[in-house]
Amino acid sequence: MTSQDYQQLLANLQAGSKTAEETFDSETPITMPVSQFHITVLRRDECACQNCGSTLHLDVAHILSRAQRPDLATDPRNAVTLCRKCHLWFHTHRHDFDLFCEGHRVEIPPIDDGP
């Protein structure tokens, strides 16, 4: 999947023309070795968090979870590069991740390390 394809997927989601589930159901899943999957997604996203732009502590995050769609586990169309902070936030704040998938930048609050 190219950056243009990824942007088109996000545009479709934002426009409400298709859900992520409908988009993936209409196409044959792409499978590849996990290491190639990670490299493909990181390169496509120019090694930067697609929410905040950070280039540190990057994760490849699934849009539809592996539990929800195991057939898409190594499909780059079902992944996005996020920094660890954004990735962890989206795991506990699903509504914010849905907003992100619709094309909105989500402001992640600072992490409170305690006293």
C-alpha positions in Angstrom: 0.0 0.0 0.0 1.4 3.4 -1.0 1.0 6.6 1.0 -1.6 7.6 -1.5 -3.6 4.4 -0.9 -3.4 4.9 2.8 -4.5 8.5 2.5 -7.4 7.3 0.3 -8.4 4.8 3.0 -8.4 7.6 5.6 -10.3 9.8 3.2 -13.0 7.1 2.6 -13.3 6.7 6.4 -13.6 10.4 6.9 -16.2 10.8 4.2 -18.2 8.0 5.7 -18.3 6.2 2.3 -16.9 3.0 3.8 -15.9 1.7 7.2 -12.5 0.1 7.6 -14.3 -3.2 7.8 -16.1 -2.7 4.5 -12.9 -1.5 2.8 -11.0 -4.6 3.8 -13.9 -7.0 3.1 -13.9 -5.8 -0.5 -10.2 -6.7 -1.1 -8.0 -9.7 -0.8 -5.8 -9.4 2.3 -2.1 -8.9 1.7 0.1 -11.3 3.7 3.9 -11.0 4.2 6.4 -11.9 6.8 6.1 -9.8 10.0 9.5 -8.1 9.6 8.6 -7.1 6.0 5.2 -5.9 7.2 6.8 -3.6 9.8 9.4 -2.2 7.4 6.7 -1.6 4.7 4.5 0.4 7.1 7.4 2.4 8.6 8.7 3.3 5.1 5.2 4.2 3.9 4.7 6.5 6.9 8.2 8.0 6.5 9.2 6.7 10.0 7.0 9.2 11.8 4.0 8.9 14.1 1.0 9.6 11.9 -0.8 11.4 14.8 1.9 13.7 16.4 4.8 13.5 14.0 7.3 12.1 16.5 10.1 10.0 15.1 11.0 8.4 18.5 9.8 5.0 19.9 7.7 4.0 16.9 5.2 1.2 16.8 3.3 -0.3 13.9 -0.3 -0.3 15.1 -3.3 -2.2 13.7 -6.4 -0.3 12.7 -8.6 -3.4 13.1 -7.2 -5.5 15.9 -5.5 -8.9 15.2 -8.2 -10.5 17.4 -10.9 -8.8 15.4 -9.3 -9.6 11.9 -6.5 -12.1 12.1 -6.5 -12.3 8.3 -5.2 -8.7 8.2 -2.4 -9.2 10.8 0.3 -8.5 8.2 -1.7 -6.4 5.7 -0.1 -2.9 5.6 -3.4 -1.3 4.7 -4.6 -2.3 8.2 -1.6 -0.6 10.0 -0.3 2.8 10.9 2.9 4.1 12.4 2.3 5.6 15.9 4.8 6.6 18.6 4.5 4.6 21.8 2.7 7.4 23.6 0.0 7.7 20.9 -0.3 4.0 20.5 -0.8 3.4 24.2 -3.3 6.3 24.4 -5.4 4.9 21.5 -5.5 1.4 23.1 -7.2 2.9 26.2 -9.2 5.7 24.4 -10.9 4.0 21.4 -13.1 7.0 20.6 -9.9 9.1 20.0 -8.5 6.4 17.7 -11.8 6.4 15.8 -11.4 10.2 15.4 -7.8 9.7 14.2 -8.9 7.1 11.6 -11.4 9.7 10.4 -8.5 12.1 9.7 -8.4 14.2 12.8 -5.2 14.9 14.7 -5.7 13.9 18.4 -4.0 15.9 21.1 -2.5 13.4 23.6 -2.1 14.8 27.1 1.3 14.8 28.8 2.1 11.6 30.6 2.0 12.1 34.4 5.0 10.3 35.9 3.8 10.9 39.4 5.2 13.0 42.2 
